[in-house]
Amino acid sequence: MKVTIKSFATLRKLMDKELILEIKEGATVGDTIKELTQKYDGLFNELFESSGVIRPYVNILVNGKNIHFIDKLETKLKDEDIISLFPPIAGG
């Protein structure tokens, strides 16, 4: 099955703006993010603390819904889902 990954803000320096990824049936957001962090140098450090916990203020959405309010990294994916990755953003 295929999912679309979209990156925003500073993450675009580390990975493609948008890509389609072939994943196995039953894959989770965590499985997919792990695959991405192995493909793109520096992505793990942007998204996770060294303990493997998602950094505060990093938002990962599946079809526009924050995984924090679903099953976090254990959120199951379906064919044609869209994962959006938002790093912490500050400004004023």
Backbone as CSV, one residue per row, in Angstrom:
resi,resn,N_x,N_y,N_z,CA_x,CA_y,CA_z,C_x,C_y,C_z
1,MET,0.835,-1.173,0.000,0.000,0.000,0.000,0.882,1.239,0.000
2,LYS,0.309,2.356,-0.405,1.088,3.582,-0.541,0.522,4.678,0.348
3,VAL,1.440,5.461,0.941,1.059,6.648,1.706,1.876,7.823,1.175
4,THR,1.321,9.007,1.329,2.018,10.221,0.940,2.564,10.884,2.197
5,ILE,3.811,11.296,2.135,4.454,11.990,3.246,4.694,13.427,2.798
6,LYS,4.242,14.389,3.604,4.471,15.803,3.325,5.268,16.393,4.477
7,SER,6.320,17.141,4.138,7.122,17.792,5.175,6.948,19.300,5.069
8,PHE,7.090,19.969,6.192,6.883,21.407,6.250,8.045,22.088,6.966
9,ALA,8.186,23.384,6.694,9.156,24.260,7.356,10.572,23.694,7.276
10,THR,11.273,23.642,8.390,12.686,23.256,8.399,12.923,21.809,7.994
11,LEU,11.907,20.958,8.061,12.092,19.561,7.661,12.362,19.431,6.172
12,ARG,11.962,20.426,5.396,12.190,20.386,3.945,13.671,20.480,3.602
13,LYS,14.490,20.928,4.562,15.937,20.964,4.345,16.534,19.559,4.447
14,LEU,15.818,18.669,5.134,16.336,17.328,5.390,15.750,16.267,4.469
15,MET,14.562,16.508,3.954,13.877,15.481,3.174,13.062,16.120,2.060
16,ASP,12.481,15.296,1.229,11.646,15.794,0.147,10.424,16.516,0.702
17,LYS,9.952,17.489,-0.056,8.739,18.231,0.321,7.541,17.286,0.350
18,GLU,7.490,16.374,-0.602,6.411,15.389,-0.675,6.950,14.132,-1.343
19,LEU,6.575,12.985,-0.810,6.978,11.730,-1.423,5.905,10.683,-1.183
20,ILE,5.886,9.716,-2.054,4.985,8.579,-1.902,5.838,7.401,-1.481
21,LEU,5.408,6.743,-0.415,6.182,5.655,0.164,5.350,4.383,0.138
22,GLU,5.953,3.313,-0.310,5.320,1.996,-0.303,5.561,1.390,1.083
23,ILE,4.482,1.027,1.774,4.599,0.435,3.113,3.841,-0.883,3.146
24,LYS,4.142,-1.695,4.145,3.471,-2.993,4.258,2.096,-2.828,4.913
25,GLU,1.235,-3.742,4.614,-0.100,-3.779,5.210,0.034,-3.842,6.733
26,GLY,-0.746,-3.045,7.448,-0.715,-3.042,8.907,0.351,-2.149,9.513
27,ALA,1.073,-1.416,8.665,2.134,-0.535,9.177,1.529,0.596,10.005
28,THR,2.323,1.080,10.938,1.913,2.189,11.798,2.673,3.456,11.403
29,VAL,2.255,4.561,11.985,2.989,5.814,11.791,4.427,5.630,12.273
30,GLY,4.607,4.999,13.413,5.952,4.772,13.953,6.827,3.978,13.009
31,ASP,6.271,2.918,12.399,7.029,2.119,11.431,7.486,2.985,10.263
32,THR,6.574,3.806,9.790,6.838,4.639,8.620,7.858,5.727,8.946
33,ILE,7.722,6.354,10.103,8.671,7.393,10.514,10.058,6.778,10.709
34,LYS,10.111,5.580,11.257,11.402,4.905,11.446,12.086,4.697,10.098
35,GLU,11.315,4.273,9.107,11.867,4.084,7.763,12.393,5.405,7.199
36,LEU,11.650,6.479,7.418,12.086,7.794,6.940,13.365,8.250,7.627
37,THR,13.470,8.018,8.939,14.662,8.469,9.670,15.904,7.691,9.247
38,GLN,15.710,6.475,8.736,16.851,5.717,8.223,17.262,6.212,6.836
39,LYS,16.330,6.780,6.114,16.589,7.262,4.758,17.167,8.672,4.743
40,TYR,16.749,9.521,5.694,17.138,10.935,5.693,17.977,11.268,6.931
41,ASP,19.250,11.586,6.699,20.155,11.960,7.793,19.626,13.184,8.533
42,GLY,19.668,13.125,9.851,19.282,14.251,10.684,17.799,14.312,11.010
43,LEU,16.978,13.530,10.323,15.538,13.598,10.560,15.165,13.103,11.949
44,PHE,15.806,12.038,12.395,15.491,11.508,13.733,15.686,12.591,14.785
45,ASN,16.816,13.293,14.723,17.108,14.318,15.730,16.132,15.481,15.694
46,GLU,15.563,15.760,14.538,14.567,16.824,14.419,13.225,16.419,15.019
47,LEU,12.867,15.150,14.889,11.552,14.694,15.321,11.524,14.121,16.731
48,PHE,12.636,13.507,17.163,12.639,12.758,18.422,13.733,13.207,19.368
49,GLU,13.449,13.042,20.658,14.492,13.171,21.670,15.333,11.903,21.610
50,SER,16.491,11.905,22.227,17.378,10.736,22.169,16.721,9.482,22.723
51,SER,15.737,9.640,23.603,15.030,8.501,24.191,14.018,7.874,23.229
52,GLY,13.783,8.532,22.082,12.816,8.013,21.122,11.429,8.604,21.264
53,VAL,11.253,9.528,22.197,9.970,10.204,22.403,9.876,11.372,21.431
54,ILE,8.713,11.572,20.839,8.531,12.692,19.927,8.820,13.991,20.671
55,ARG,9.590,14.859,20.048,9.913,16.151,20.659,8.640,16.960,20.908
56,PRO,8.639,17.728,21.996,7.486,18.606,22.248,7.284,19.548,21.058
57,TYR,6.062,19.767,20.744,5.660,20.673,19.668,5.879,20.147,18.256
58,VAL,6.418,18.930,18.106,6.428,18.299,16.784,5.032,17.735,16.571
59,ASN,4.452,18.049,15.439,3.120,17.553,15.130,3.174,16.634,13.923
60,ILE,2.580,15.464,14.097,2.458,14.495,13.016,0.969,14.275,12.811
61,LEU,0.522,14.545,11.599,-0.895,14.409,11.273,-1.091,13.283,10.268
62,VAL,-2.197,12.571,10.422,-2.626,11.599,9.421,-3.984,12.065,8.921
63,ASN,-4.031,12.387,7.658,-5.257,12.903,7.044,-5.821,14.089,7.825
64,GLY,-4.913,14.953,8.292,-5.313,16.173,8.981,-5.605,16.015,10.460
65,LYS,-5.451,14.805,11.005,-5.719,14.580,12.433,-4.413,14.286,13.152
66,ASN,-4.177,14.989,14.258,-2.956,14.823,15.032,-2.932,13.436,15.662
67,ILE,-1.826,12.704,15.450,-1.737,11.339,15.995,-1.745,11.328,17.517
68,HIS,-1.440,12.471,18.130,-1.488,12.575,19.592,-2.891,12.241,20.108
69,PHE,-3.906,12.532,19.294,-5.288,12.293,19.697,-5.853,10.999,19.118
70,ILE,-5.014,10.246,18.428,-5.445,8.940,17.904,-4.697,7.888,18.743
71,ASP,-3.737,7.201,18.136,-2.955,6.190,18.850,-1.460,6.498,18.839
72,LYS,-1.143,7.786,18.762,0.252,8.246,18.742,1.026,7.505,17.648
73,LEU,2.230,7.037,17.912,3.023,6.363,16.892,2.450,5.000,16.497
74,GLU,1.545,4.478,17.291,0.901,3.191,16.977,-0.314,3.347,16.064
75,THR,-0.581,4.567,15.597,-1.694,4.813,14.680,-1.504,3.978,13.425
76,LYS,-2.472,3.137,13.099,-2.425,2.281,11.910,-2.685,3.118,10.664
77,LEU,-2.007,2.755,9.603,-2.159,3.455,8.340,-2.950,2.625,7.343
78,LYS,-3.621,3.343,6.423,-4.366,2.712,5.349,-3.812,3.211,4.019
79,ASP,-4.126,2.474,2.973,-3.712,2.868,1.639,-4.192,4.285,1.338
80,GLU,-3.292,5.086,0.786,-3.554,6.464,0.373,-3.691,7.466,1.521
81,ASP,-3.304,7.086,2.739,-3.261,8.050,3.838,-2.211,9.112,3.525
82,ILE,-2.386,10.278,4.128,-1.427,11.376,3.993,-0.876,11.702,5.372
83,ILE,0.439,11.597,5.503,1.129,11.926,6.757,1.798,13.277,6.568
84,SER,1.512,14.208,7.460,2.117,15.541,7.416,3.008,15.713,8.636
85,LEU,4.235,16.164,8.405,5.227,16.337,9.471,5.510,17.820,9.667
86,PHE,5.251,18.299,10.876,5.470,19.705,11.216,6.475,19.790,12.369
87,PRO,7.631,20.425,12.138,8.593,20.601,13.219,8.154,21.732,14.140
88,PRO,8.837,21.903,15.266,8.531,23.069,16.101,8.794,24.344,15.295
89,ILE,7.896,25.277,15.391,8.039,26.540,14.667,7.912,27.673,15.672
90,ALA,8.860,28.585,15.628,8.817,29.745,16.523,8.883,31.002,15.667
91,GLY,8.401,32.012,16.210,8.453,33.278,15.476,7.806,34.380,16.287
92,GLY,7.771,35.506,15.716,7.169,36.593,16.472,6.836,37.762,15.603
